[in-house]
Amino acid sequence: MPLDDTIAAISTAVGEGAIAVLRVSGPEAASLVARIFRGAAAPEKMEPRRSYFGEIYDATGLIDQVLLTIFRGPQSYTGEDLVEISCHGGILVTRKILSLLLNAGARSAEPGEFTQRAFLNSKMDLTQAEAVMDLIRAQTELALRAANEQLAGHLGRELTKIQDELLTTLAHIEAYIDFPDEGISPETGKMLLDRLEESGGSLAKLVATADQGRILRHGLRTVIYGEPNVGKSSLLNLLLGYDRAIVSETPGTTRDTIEETINVRGIPVRLIDTAGKRSSKDSIEQEGIRRTELQLAQADLVLQVVDASLPLVERCLACEAEVGNVGTAKQKNRILILNKVDLGIHPDWESSPGVRFSCRTREGEEALNQAIWDFVMTSGLSSQDFRIAISVRHQACLQKAITDLEAAKAGLANNQLPELISIELRGTLDAIGDVIGRHDTEDLLGRIFSEFCIGK
């Protein structure tokens, strides 16, 4: 992707609003905007970081009154000259201004190209660039905090520190390649092995945050499960705060999965309502039950809903066999919800550790939130430190780094040739470099920035 041209895009979301913002970045940003802007000062002569009032014109006349702000490179988001145009937020007016910019010589920006230029101009590392989209997509305060911590460069600095330590070790190893007659002494070998052990431990700690990062970015995949008419859809509607699913006394009303996201004390929770599990000859209901089973297999957490007003012996035997001893809620990733307690609790459920709940009276709502929170906290998510929460891409790279590092450690412990140890260490460094962007291959960058919205 060329960096010597000037790009333009609408940076605000599509739709009507009070204002919209267009961005222009590149060596000709100011002079290009000057062709369509009329104001008290020409864009090339404007003071940076100061807004100027003016008007945008085309061949037919006035298009809009705008505010123009110029950021001079390298003190800008992209690291190059950047102009922001704040106009009225109508769909037509923003598109007309963008069309004028393109006709004046700008190129339409690709998705994520502004942030990609910031990365390529060393304004941020690759982890910080990815954090920009995490920030935009954050649905809870904890996810927002995690994105801001990564945007501040905590993950990049941690990996750079590990990388520097490995480079020092690699320098020692490769020194012996230049002097093949001198083997690595036991004392030096132990010192180098200790360094690799320390680096490996640091990498392992980062990989351990993958689940934390996945939950914060994509939500805790939570399946609402149970037999027909136990209150699954009612529970979904109550937790959402509005009627999303149809509630009916007719068994089999829910035929397909319904998914929505809620915020439980800062944790994004993806609620998935499923078809009730029972024996059925209806082909559509059977498909719904099949999808229920697929959701159960992929769930982080299962909210097992039962009708606590009925005896346990009247429940579906097929469901009992599948989920185990529901009455004792032994499954680690399940929270048992004893629903309909407003109708009274049957003696079969009196000793159960499940959450007493009523969709009608909202009894137990806070207890359920606490149970979900406790589950997440005991699963390794920390509410105190969100500086590091790696993504799936980071996880794959770092696991490769650990694999190569283990091979290097084994080679050092077995007194292998320094050349072989060096190859494994370079593989480790390359994998870490892929995370922070030191090896910015075209395919890697294209895959990452293609997920960005245009104008960012």
C-alpha positions in Angstrom: 0.0 0.0 0.0 1.6 3.3 -1.1 2.4 6.0 1.5 3.3 8.8 -0.9 -0.3 9.6 -1.9 -3.1 11.4 -0.1 -6.1 9.5 1.2 -9.5 10.7 2.4 -12.5 9.1 4.1 -15.6 9.8 6.2 -14.5 8.8 9.8 -17.9 9.0 11.5 -20.6 6.3 11.3 -23.0 6.3 8.3 -26.3 8.1 9.2 -27.7 11.4 10.3 -26.2 13.2 13.2 -25.3 16.7 14.5 -21.8 16.6 12.9 -19.7 14.3 10.7 -15.9 14.2 10.4 -13.9 13.6 7.3 -10.2 12.9 7.3 -7.5 13.7 4.8 -4.0 12.4 5.3 -0.8 12.5 3.2 1.8 14.9 1.8 -0.8 16.9 -0.2 -3.5 17.0 2.5 -3.5 20.8 3.1 -3.1 21.9 -0.5 -5.8 19.4 -1.7 -8.3 20.7 0.9 -7.5 24.3 -0.1 -9.0 23.6 -3.5 -12.5 23.2 -2.0 -12.3 25.3 1.2 -12.9 29.1 1.6 -12.0 30.8 4.9 -10.1 33.5 6.6 -6.9 31.5 6.2 -5.6 29.1 3.5 -5.2 25.6 4.9 -1.4 25.6 4.1 -1.0 28.6 6.4 -3.2 27.5 9.3 -1.8 26.9 12.8 -1.8 23.2 13.7 -4.3 21.9 16.2 -6.5 25.0 15.8 -10.0 25.0 14.3 -10.9 27.4 11.5 -14.4 28.3 10.3 -15.0 28.3 6.5 -17.2 27.0 3.7 -16.9 24.1 1.2 -17.8 24.9 -2.4 -18.2 23.0 -5.6 -18.9 24.3 -9.1 -22.6 24.9 -8.3 -22.0 26.9 -5.1 -22.0 26.4 -1.3 -22.1 22.8 0.0 -21.7 23.4 3.8 -20.2 25.5 6.5 -17.4 23.6 8.3 -14.6 23.7 10.8 -11.1 22.7 9.6 -8.3 21.5 11.8 -4.8 20.7 10.6 -2.3 18.4 12.3 1.2 18.6 11.0 3.3 15.4 10.7 4.9 13.8 12.6 2.7 15.2 15.4 -0.5 13.7 14.1 -2.4 10.4 14.3 -0.9 9.0 11.1 2.5 10.6 11.5 2.0 12.7 8.3 0.0 15.9 7.5 -3.6 15.3 8.4 -6.7 17.5 8.0 -10.0 16.9 9.7 -13.2 18.5 8.3 -16.1 18.8 10.7 -19.4 19.3 8.8 -23.1 18.9 9.4 -23.9 15.3 9.8 -26.2 14.6 6.9 -25.6 11.6 4.6 -25.7 13.7 1.4 -23.5 16.5 2.6 -20.7 14.2 3.8 -20.7 12.2 0.6 -20.6 15.4 -1.5 -17.6 16.7 0.5 -15.9 13.3 0.1 -16.6 13.3 -3.6 -15.0 16.8 -3.9 -11.9 15.6 -2.1 -11.6 12.6 -4.4 -12.1 14.7 -7.4 -9.4 17.1 -6.1 -6.9 14.3 -6.2 -7.2 12.3 -3.0 -7.6 8.5 -3.0 -10.4 6.8 -1.1 -8.8 5.2 2.0 -8.9 1.5 2.5 -10.3 0.0 5.7 -7.9 0.8 8.6 -5.5 2.7 6.4 -5.2 5.7 8.7 -4.2 3.5 11.6 -2.0 1.4 9.3 -0.1 4.6 8.3 0.3 5.4 12.0 1.9 2.0 12.5 4.1 2.2 9.4 5.2 5.7 10.5 6.2 4.3 14.0 3.4 6.1 15.8 2.4 2.9 17.5 3.3 -0.8 17.4 0.9 -3.5 16.0 -0.6 -4.4 19.4 -1.6 -0.7 19.9 -3.0 -0.5 16.3 -5.2 -3.6 17.1 -6.3 -2.0 20.3 -7.9 0.9 18.4 -10.6 -1.5 17.1 -10.9 -3.1 20.6 -11.6 0.4 21.9 -14.3 1.0 19.3 -16.0 -2.3 19.8 -15.8 -2.3 23.7 -19.2 -3.0 25.1 -18.4 -2.8 28.9 -16.2 -0.6 31.1 -13.8 -3.5 31.8 -13.4 -4.1 28.0 -12.8 -0.4 27.6 -10.2 -0.4 30.3 -8.4 -3.4 28.7 -8.4 -1.7 25.3 -7.0 1.5 26.7 -4.3 -0.4 28.5 -3.2 -2.1 25.3 -3.5 1.2 23.4 -1.1 2.7 26.0 1.5 0.1 24.9 1.6 -2.3 27.9 1.6 -5.5 25.9 4.1 -4.1 23.4 6.5 -3.0 26.1 6.3 -6.4 27.8 7.0 -8.3 24.6 9.8 -5.9 23.6 11.4 -6.6 27.0 11.2 -10.3 26.4 12.5 -9.8 22.9 15.5 -7.8 24.1 16.3 -10.5 26.7 16.2 -13.2 24.0 18.4 -11.1 21.7 21.0 -10.9 24.4 20.9 -14.7 24.8 21.1 -15.2 21.1 24.1 -13.0 20.8 25.9 -15.2 23.3 24.9 -18.4 21.4 26.0 -17.0 18.1 29.3 -15.9 19.5 30.2 -19.6 19.8 29.3 -20.1 16.1 32.2 -17.8 15.2 34.5 -20.0 17.4 33.6 -23.6 16.6 36.5 -25.0 18.5 35.2 -23.6 21.8 32.1 -25.4 23.2 29.7 -23.7 25.5 31.0 -24.2 29.0 28.7 -25.7 31.6 28.6 -22.5 33.6 27.7 -20.4 30.6 25.2 -23.0 29.5 23.4 -22.9 32.8 23.3 -19.1 32.8 21.8 -19.0 29.3 19.4 -21.8 30.2 18.2 -19.8 33.2 17.6 -16.8 30.9 15.5 -18.9 28.5 13.6 -20.3 31.5 12.7 -16.8 32.6 11.7 -15.7 29.1 9.6 -18.8 28.7 7.8 -18.1 32.0 7.0 -14.6 30.9 5.6 -15.8 27.6 3.5 -18.5 29.4 2.0 -15.8 31.6 1.0 -13.8 28.5 -0.6 -16.8 26.8 -2.6 -17.5 30.0 -4.4 -14.2 29.5 -5.9 -15.4 26.2 -9.3 -16.5 27.7 -9.4 -13.1 29.6 -8.9 -11.3 26.3 -11.5 -13.4 24.5 -14.1 -12.8 27.1 -13.5 -9.0 27.2 -13.5 -8.7 23.4 -16.3 -11.1 22.5 -18.2 -11.8 25.7 -18.7 -14.8 27.9 -20.6 -17.3 25.7 -23.5 -18.2 28.0 -26.2 -20.8 27.0 -29.6 -20.8 28.6 -30.6 -24.4 28.7 -33.4 -26.5 30.0 -36.6 -28.4 29.2 -39.6 -26.7 27.6 -41.6 -24.3 29.7 -39.1 -23.9 32.5 -38.7 -20.2 31.8 -35.7 -19.9 29.5 -37.1 -17.2 27.3 -38.6 -15.4 30.2 -35.1 -15.4 31.8 -33.6 -14.0 28.6 -36.2 -11.2 28.5 -35.7 -10.3 32.1 -31.9 -10.1 31.9 -32.1 -8.0 28.7 -34.8 -5.7 30.1 -37.1 -6.0 27.2 -39.1 -8.7 25.4 -36.7 -10.3 22.9 -38.0 -13.9 22.9 -41.6 -15.1 22.5 -42.9 -16.5 25.8 -45.7 -19.1 25.5 -47.0 -22.0 27.5 -46.9 -24.1 24.4 -43.9 -26.4 24.4 -41.5 -26.0 21.5 -42.2 -22.3 20.9 -38.4 -21.6 20.7 -37.2 -23.3 17.6 -33.9 -21.5 17.0 -31.2 -20.0 19.1 -31.5 -16.3 20.0 -28.4 -14.4 21.0 -28.0 -11.0 22.8 -25.3 -9.4 24.9 -25.7 -7.9 28.4 -23.3 -6.3 30.8 -22.8 -8.1 34.1 -20.6 -5.9 36.4 -18.4 -4.9 33.4 -18.2 -8.4 31.9 -19.9 -8.7 28.5 -22.1 -11.8 28.6 -23.4 -13.2 25.4 -26.8 -14.8 26.3 -28.0 -17.6 23.9 -31.5 -18.8 24.4 -32.0 -22.3 23.1 -34.8 -24.7 22.2 -36.1 -26.8 25.1 -34.6 -30.3 25.2 -37.2 -33.0 24.8 -38.2 -35.9 22.6 -40.0 -34.6 19.5 -41.1 -35.9 16.1 -41.4 -32.4 14.6 -38.5 -32.0 12.2 -38.1 -28.2 12.8 -38.1 -28.7 16.6 -35.5 -31.5 16.1 -33.3 -29.1 14.2 -33.7 -26.6 17.1 -32.7 -29.2 19.6 -29.6 -30.2 17.4 -28.6 -26.5 17.5 -29.0 -26.5 21.2 -26.5 -29.3 21.5 -24.0 -27.5 19.4 -24.3 -24.4 21.5 -23.8 -26.5 24.7 -20.6 -27.9 23.2 -19.2 -24.3 22.6 -20.5 -22.7 25.7 -18.2 -21.0 28.3 -21.1 -21.1 30.8 -24.4 -22.9 30.9 -27.4 -21.5 32.8 -29.3 -24.7 33.6 -32.9 -23.6 34.2 -35.3 -26.0 36.0 -38.9 -25.6 37.3 -38.3 -25.8 41.0 -42.0 -26.0 41.7 -42.1 -29.5 40.2 -40.6 -32.7 41.5 -37.3 -33.8 40.0 -38.7 -37.3 39.1 -41.1 -35.7 36.6 -38.3 -34.3 34.6 -37.1 -35.7 31.2 -35.0 -38.7 31.8 -33.0 -38.1 28.6 -32.0 -34.6 29.8 -31.1 -36.0 33.2 -28.8 -38.5 31.7 -27.1 -35.9 29.5 -26.5 -33.1 32.1 -25.7 -35.4 35.0 -27.0 -34.9 38.5 -28.8 -31.6 38.0 -29.9 -31.5 41.6 -26.4 -31.2 42.9 -25.1 -28.9 40.1 -21.8 -30.7 39.8 -20.8 -29.4 36.4 -18.0 -26.8 36.6 -19.3 -24.6 33.8 -23.0 -24.6 34.9 -25.1 -22.5 37.1 -28.3 -24.1 38.2 -31.2 -21.8 38.3 -34.2 -22.9 40.4 -36.9 -20.9 38.6 -40.5 -20.3 39.6 -39.8 -20.2 43.3 -42.7 -17.8 43.6 -44.9 -21.0 43.2 -43.0 -22.7 46.0 -40.0 -25.0 46.1 -40.6 -28.7 45.8 -38.9 -30.8 48.5 -36.7 -32.4 45.7 -35.0 -29.1 45.3 -34.7 -27.9 48.9 -31.1 -29.0 49.4 -30.0 -27.9 45.9 -27.2 -25.3 45.8 -28.8 -23.6 42.8 -29.8 -19.9 42.5 -33.4 -19.4 43.8 -35.1 -17.4 41.0 -38.4 -16.1 39.8 -38.9 -14.4 36.4 -42.2 -13.1 37.6 -41.0 -11.4 40.8 -37.3 -10.9 39.8 -36.3 -12.7 43.0 -32.7 -13.9 42.7 -31.6 -11.5 39.9 -28.7 -10.1 42.0 -27.7 -13.6 43.2 -27.5 -14.7 39.5 -25.3 -11.8 38.6 -23.1 -12.6 41.5 -22.9 -16.3 40.5 -21.9 -15.3 36.9 -19.3 -12.9 38.3 -17.9 -15.5 40.6 -17.7 -18.0 37.8 -15.7 -15.5 35.6 -13.4 -14.5 38.4 -12.6 -18.2 39.3 -11.9 -18.8 35.6 -8.9 -16.6 35.7 -10.2 -13.2 34.8 -8.9 -10.4 37.0 -10.9 -7.3 37.8 -7.8 -5.4 38.9 -5.2 -5.7 36.2 -6.2 -5.5 32.5 -2.9 -4.3 31.1 -2.4 -7.6 29.3 -5.3 -9.4 27.6 -4.0 -11.0 24.4 -6.1 -11.8 21.3 -6.4 -15.0 19.4 -3.8 -13.9 16.9 -1.4 -13.0 19.7 -2.1 -16.4 21.3 -1.2 -18.3 18.1 2.1 -16.3 17.7 3.1 -16.7 21.3 2.4 -20.4 21.4 4.7 -20.8 18.3 7.3 -18.7 20.2 7.0 -21.0 23.2 7.4 -24.1 21.1 10.6 -22.8 19.4 11.9 -21.6 22.8 11.3 -25.1 24.3 13.3 -26.6 21.4 16.1 -24.1 22.0 16.2 -25.0 25.8 16.3 -28.7 25.0 19.2 -28.1 22.5 21.1 -26.1 25.1 20.5 -28.6 27.8 21.7 -31.5 25.5 24.7 -29.5 24.3 23.6 -29.4 20.7 25.4 -27.3 18.1 25.1 -23.6 18.6 23.8 -23.3 15.0 20.7 -25.4 15.8 20.0 -23.5 19.0 20.3 -20.2 17.2 17.7 -21.3 14.6 15.2 -22.1 17.3 15.8 -18.8 19.1 15.4 -16.9 15.9 12.1 -18.6 15.4 11.0 -17.5 18.8 12.0 -13.9 18.0 10.2 -14.0 14.7 7.0 -15.2 16.4 7.2 -12.4 19.0 8.0 -9.9 16.2 4.8 -10.9 14.4 2.8 -9.8 17.5 4.3 -6.3 17.8 4.8 -5.8 14.1 8.6 -6.0 13.7 8.0 -8.4 10.8 5.3 -6.5 9.0 4.7 -8.8 6.1 2.0 -7.7 3.6 -0.3 -10.6 4.4 -0.2 -10.0 8.1 -0.9 -6.3 7.9 -3.6 -6.8 5.3 -5.4 -9.4 7.4 -5.4 -7.1 10.5 -6.3 -3.8 9.0 -9.0 -5.2 6.8 -11.1 -5.6 9.9 -11.1 -1.8 10.6 -13.8 0.5 9.5 -13.1 2.9 6.7 -11.9 6.3 8.0 -10.0 4.7 10.9 
